[in-house]
């Protein structure tokens, strides 16, 4: 059992939630959404509402199991060891892809200053170096990560709020209306197409529940951190992205590789664009550090439950899951090399798409876990509300999964199929009754 030293409160936990969400997405998504149009404003509102539901599900699970071992630990408690293992394995793999996407964002912004970063081999090398640098920072403990990510959040938010806020001075309602739907299809299809992209910006909504082991009072602090983090991130996205769509024509926004920097350059000149690129790079690095902690804590919780090998579990003097951090960094490096593409955009899109479908699948499991645990909730009115919210969250998660491309669903299905033989190989064996010392309970 970990001691209370090094634990964090609701503000620090909220910084991790908001910081994990406000990462590379806020700097890159406006360009992707520009290809759909300003109708994506409606998509932002829908996804914000859906993610508040999912965040409430995760926070409620943390309150029901205040001594639990994070999101996948709650699934384990409610749905059994196999689905617990499956959710932990899926979530762990999702963090590899998501973290590589964030690390690519760091090197992408670095590429605006160093031309050599545009060469795929150099890009991969720099991305892997950034991964290991963030690993070293994580080995110093959750407090340092919370401080680093909090500082990066302020630094990253400042230019986004500045550009997004001051952009309203130049906001042209006619331009916004003209770019409402540029897909050539119906508004309904355009809106549905935006949801899968937008959900990437909200991945991390469960961070406070995942790192509940390092939160001082999870029954109180996790709900506060979750709701606060989602609202801060969501409102930031809506204000900033809507502003840009009233300043730049949709076609120009879609063609941009750095929309916020371009708007800053239009308003204040090229130096402002460079400053914003630096801020974006620091913010993405802070996001990467926080997400690496989330991924390592997930694997640590699975190890403590006996779902992952016990050899992965080790807490260092700073309270950091050191072995899981190192193993995760190694696997992320492998993903970075395996997904190497001709352009940064191609590689970024590939890893983001896989991160989304796998993360949302775990959110669906969390909703099922809450439904399973809801009979223990009193009074009856609260139990009914909990079940209704869990069902609504589940429907939202299934909608996002259903909108995924066929190749992503095929890979997700393959990963799900692999979990059965892996579980059979790693599940705890019964201790022999012969009197000889067997394996410890929960040890693979």
Secondary structure, DSSP 8 states (H G I E B T S, - for coil): ---STT-B-HHHHHHHHHHHHSSHHHHHHHHHHHTT-TTHHHHHHHHHHHHHHHHHHHHHHHHHTTT--HHHHHHHHHH-HHHHHHHHHHHHHHHHHHHHHHHHHHHHHHTTT-GGGGSHHHHHHHHHHHHHHHHHHHTT-HHHHHHHHHHHHHHHHHHHHHHHHHGGGS--HHHHHHTS--SSS-HHHHHHHHHHHHHHHHTTTTHHHHTGGGBTTHHHHHHHHHHHHHHHHHHHHHHHHHHHHTTS-HHHHHH-S-HHHHHHHHHH-HHHHHHHHHHHHHHHHHHHHHHHHHHHHHHHHHHHTTSS-GGG--B-TTS-BHHHHHHHHHHHHHHHHHT--SSHHHHHHHHHHHHHHHHHHHHHHHHHHHHHHGGG-SSHHHHHHHHHHHHHHHHHHHHHHHTS-HHHHHHHHHHHHHHHHHHHHHS-----SSSS----TT--
